[in-house]
Amino acid sequence: MDVHGTVAEGFEPVRDAFAGNFAALGDRGAAVVVYRDGRKVVDLWGGARDVDATDGAAGPPGTEPWRRGTAQVVRSATKGVAAAVPLLLHQRGELDLDAPVGEYWPEFKAHGKERVLVRHVLNHRAGLPVLDRPLSPEDALDPLRGPRAVAAQAPVWEPGTDHGYHALTYGWMLDELVRRVTGGRGAGEWIADEIARPLDLDLWVGLPAAEEAAGRAGRVGRLPEAEPTGGGPRLRPKRAVTEAYGDPASLTRRAFAAITPFPDQNDPAYRAAALPATNGVATADGLARFYAALIGDVYGVTRRVRLFDPATMERARAEESAGPDRVLVVGTRFGLGYMLHGSASPFLSPGSFGHPGRGGALGFADPEAGVAFGYVTNGFRKTVTADPRAQALVRAVRESLRRTGSDVDRV
């Protein structure tokens, strides 16, 4: 399998790790991009754009090779992109993070939710990770029905007192909150207008019809679980995690079953909808450039663009929730909308913030190192927060920084 693209001098370990993901970890098609101080230092892609392709060689449908502009569904890596919207609205003075959600969205107050603050939506402390009545795929794609279902839901713990990953409900709460603040513009539209367009990002929450017709998104799917070669460790989940996913009554199962059955992620109707928790479509460059613009200036269409001012960046990565996660069971750390570096989701250093996508994708930024990272793949695995392929690439970035003179042990 040929690896295409370039790496800057000193970043050769990333190319080696990327090739190793295909050889040892079963990747079928993927891309990785790394920015350092606003400059692209890694731009690699390889394999086939469709997970069910055979070799990526020319041939029947489903065998087209991955190209630089290939985009994929990035699952929960979407959450990190969507989190920028309320934070930027706060930065502009349009949204109070410490206000009750019901101040902007009165219907949300039902069943004791008048105590849910805006920040609780972002730090996974709202107590609303499940729906007692899961939505059908058709209802889930309707921009009104998801928020109505969350508004009618009673919290499963006292809001603000504990945290648990809001796998799907996060998106409906965030989207409706943004609509109420902006007078009707949802998170996907806001991202397109205020983030993607000025930065010329190949990144969408709600893939436009023209991009769908142009075949921008490859097919995603489930990969068989690979046994690492070359003496690598085999990672087994803890018994408590396995039991939580196996118990239909657990918060874990119920949180991920808020849409039942889950929609076909290759369906154009799914990709066209705006689900800010799960259905972002992005290239590796789109994801990495987004994070680069959170921590520094990036060349946009007409000017250099920086999204977060220093105060907002620090607010995004300040620890809001930490410890045993009532949904994911393992210990997690969250800022405002972003996962933070920790054992459940290792990034580059303790100062990193970003978000993985269940089964593969990863985007994050590390302000101290000046690094922004984006990895997308068409092959999903069982992993939720720390996919071995993404982690191999992060370790290679760390090694590359050492080679290029960065004191990464202090980063």
N, C-alpha and C positions, 0 to 999 in steps of 0.2 A: 504494500500500500504506500503510494507516494504522498509525502507531506509537501504541501505547496505554501508559498509565502516567504516571509523574511523575518529575521531577528537581528537586532542590533548587536554589535560586538559585546561579548560578555553574557548574552542571554541565550547562548546555545543550549544550556541545560533545559530550557523550556521546550525547545524543539525536540530534544531527546525524550523528554517526558511525554510530550504529545504523541510522538511516534510509538512510545511504549504503551500508551493507552489502547492503541489499536492492536498491538502485538500481544499484550498480556491481559488486558482488561476488557477486550471485546467491543470496543467502540466501533460503530459502523459508519458514522458521519459526524463531524464535529468541527468546531473552530474555536480559537482562543486569541484574544487581543489583550495586550497590556500597554498602558500609557505610563510614562514616568515624567513628572513635571510637565504635563501637557503635551508630551511628544510620544508618538507611537514607537515602541521598541520591540513589540512582538505582534506579528500578524500572520497567523497560520491557519490552514484549513486542510481537510483531507477526507477521503471516503466518499460515500454516496449521499445525496441530498435526501433520499428516502430510506427509512430504516429497513424496509423490506426489499431493498435493491440487492443486486448481486455483483459485487466487485466495483461498482461505480464506473464500469466501462460502457461505451456506447452500445445500445441494444434495445430491447423491448421496453415498454413503459415501466418506470420504477427503477431504471438503471442509470439515471443521469448523475454525473459526478457533482459533488459539492463544489460550489464556486465561492469567490470572495463575498458576493452579495447574498448568499443563501441565508434565509431567516428561518427560525423555528419557534414553536410555542415554548416558552420558558417557565411555564407553571408559576410557582410561588416566587420566583425571582421578580415577577411582576409587582409584588408587594413593595419592594424597595423603590421601584420607579413611582408607584402610586403614592407612597408616603411623602414624596417631595411636594405634592400638590398642597395638602393642608399646611405643611411647614412653610412653603412659599407664600401662601395666603396669610399666614401669621406674620411672616417677614414684611409683608406689605401692609400690615395693620388691618386686615379684613377678617381675621379669625382669631378668637381668643382660645388658646389651648386649655385654659383652666375654666372655661365656661361649661355649663351643662350642655350636653348634646341637644336636649329638649329646648334650649333657648333658640336654637336655629331650626329645629325639627320638632315641633310640638307633639306630633303623634307618637314620637319615640318615648315619651314619658310614661307610657302605660306599664303597669305591673311592677312598679317600684324602680323604674329606670331613670327617674328624675335625678338620681345621684350619679349617673354615668357622665363623666366629664369627657371632653374632646380628647384629652391625652390618654384616657383609658381605652379609647378605640385604637390608638396607635401603639400603646404599650401592652396590649393583650390582657388588660385587667377589667374589661367591661363585664365579664361574667356571662357572655353570650356566644360561646363557641358552637352551640348546637341549635337545631330547630326541632321542636317536638313533632312537627309535621314537615318532613323533608320535602323539598321542591322537586318536581319532575324536571327533566332537561328543558322542556319547552318553557315552563314557568321560570326557570333559572335564567334563561336568556332574555327575559322580559325586564327592561330596566325599572319597572315599577313593582313587580311582584316580590323580588328579593328583599328590597327595603321594607315593604309592607309586612313580610313575614317576620323580619327581625324586630320591627316595631311592636308586633303582637306577641313576641316571645318574652317570657319571664326569665330573669337571670338565674343561672344555676349556682352562683355564689354571690355573696355581697359585693357589688361593684367596688373596685378599688382595693379590696382586701387581699387579693391573690392574683396569680397570673396563669394563663393557659392559652396555648396557641389557637387563635381564631382562624382556622384554616380557610374557610369559605365565607363566613359571615363578616369577616374583616372588610371584604370588598364591597358588600352591600352597604355597610355602615358608612364607609369612607365615601363611596360614590354619592349616596343621598345627602350626606353632610356637605359635600362640595357643591351639589346642585342647589341646596338651600342657600348657601353663602353667595354663590355666583349668579343666582337668578335663573337657574335652569341648565347651566353648562355642566355636564358630567365630567368625571375625572379623565376619561379617555379623550374627550374633546379638549379639555384643558391641557393635557399632556401634549396633544398634537399641536395646539396653537402656541403654547407658551414655552415648551421645552424642545420637542422634536423638531419643529420647523426652524426656529432660530439657530439650532445647533446642527441642522441637516442630519438628523439621526435616522437610521433605519430601525425604528422602534415604534410599535403601535400597541395601544390597548383598544382594540376594535380595528381589525385590519380593513383598510378601505377596499372597496370593490375593485378599483383599478389595480391595486397591488395583488389582490387575489387572482384577478384575470391574468396578470403578468407572471403568475407562478412563483411569487417571491418566497412562499413558505413551503418547505419540504414536509414530507410525511413523518410523523413521530410514532413511536410504538414501544412496546415492552421488549427488552432484551432478556435472554436467558441469563441467569446468574452465573457469572464466570468464576472459575477457580483461578486465583492469581498464579502465574508461572514465575519461575526463577526464585522460589523460596519466599515469596511475599506472604504476609499474614492473611489468614482467612478471618474476616470479621463476622462475629455472630452477635445478634442483638441480645441484650440482657433478658432474662426470663420475664421480668415485669413488663418490659416493652412488648414482648411476644404475646403475653397474656392479654395486655390491653388491646392490642390490635385484633385478637381473636375473640374478644367478648363483645357481642352486639350491644350490650347495655352500657359499655364503658364510654366515658366522655371522648376517648380517642376515636373509637369507631363512629360514634354519633357525630363528631365534628367533621370527619371526612365524608360522612354520609348525608350531609345537609342537602346535597343534590343526589337523588337516587332514581335510576342509575346515573352514573356520571356520563356527561355527553361525550360523543366521539370527538376527540380533539383535532381530527383531520377534517371535520365537517366545516365547509365554508361558513355556515350559519354560526357555528361556535366561534370561529376566529373573527367574525364580523361583530359579534357582541362585545360589550365592554364589561368585563368582569375583573375589576382591579386587584382581585386576590389571586387570579389563576391563569388568565388567558392572554397575557402579553405575548407579542410576536416580535422577535428581535434578531438582528445579527450580533455576532460577538463584538463587533466594533460599535454598534449602537449601544449595547449594554455598557461597554467599557468607557466610551466617550461620555455617556450620561454621568457615570461616577467621577470621571475626570473633571467634569464641569461642576460637580458638587464641591470639590476641594480646591479648584484653581481655574485659571483662565484657559479656555479652549477656543480655537478658531471656529467661528460659526459661519453663517452664510455671508454676512456683511461686516461682522466685527468680532472681536474676542468676547466670549460670554463666560461669566461665572454665575452659577445659580444660587448657591448658598453664600450669604455673608458669613464672616467668622463666627458670629454669635449663633446663627442658625445651625452651622455645621457642628458646633459644640453641643447645641441642644439636641441635635439628631442622635449623637453618639453617647450622650450622658446616660448612665445606667438608670433605667426606670423599673425594670423587673429582673429578678435573678433568683435562681434556686430551682427546686423541683417544679416542673411544668405539669399542670393538672391534666393537660391533654397529651403532650408528647412523652410524659412520664420522666424522661431524663431531665437533667438540669439545663436550663436555657437562660440566656441573657438578652434583654431587649432594651434599646433606646426608644426613641419615638418613631416607630414604624420600621426600624432596622434591627436585625439581629446583630449582636456584638460578639466579638471573638471569645470563644470559650471551648470547652471540651466537646460540646455537642455540635458546634459549628465553628471549627478552626478557620481563621482567616490568616492574614500575614503577621499581625502583632496585636497586642492588647488594645491598641488605638484604632483598629480597623472597624468599619461598619458596612453592612451590606445585607444581602439576602440570597439564600440558596433557593433553587426550585426543586421540588420533590423529584428525586430520581436522576438528577444530573446537573442542570444549569446552575451557574453561580455568577453573581456580580458583587463587587465590593470596592471600597476605597480605603486607602491608608494615608491619612494626611501627613504623618511624620515622614514616611518614605516617599511621598509624592506619587504613589502608585494607584492606578485604577485598573481593574481586572474584569474581563468578561469571558465566560465560557458557555457555549451553547452546544447541544447535542441532540440528535434525533432518537437516541436509544435510552429509554428510561429504565432505571433499576429500582429496587425496593427502598433504597436509601431515602431518608427524608431531609436531613440537614448536612450530611458530610459524605458526599459521594467520593469513592476512592479515586476516580479519574480527575475530578476537580482538585482534590487534595494533592495528588501527585504534581499537578501543575503549580499549585501554590507553593509547595516545597521547592520546586525548581525556580520559581521567581525569587524565593528567599536566597537560594544558592547563587543566583545570578547577581543579586544585589551585593552579596559578599564579594563576588568576583569583580564587581565594578567599583568597589571601594566604599560601599555603604556599611555603616556600623549597625547592621540589622539587629544585633543583640540588644541595642538600646532603642530600637524602633518600637 
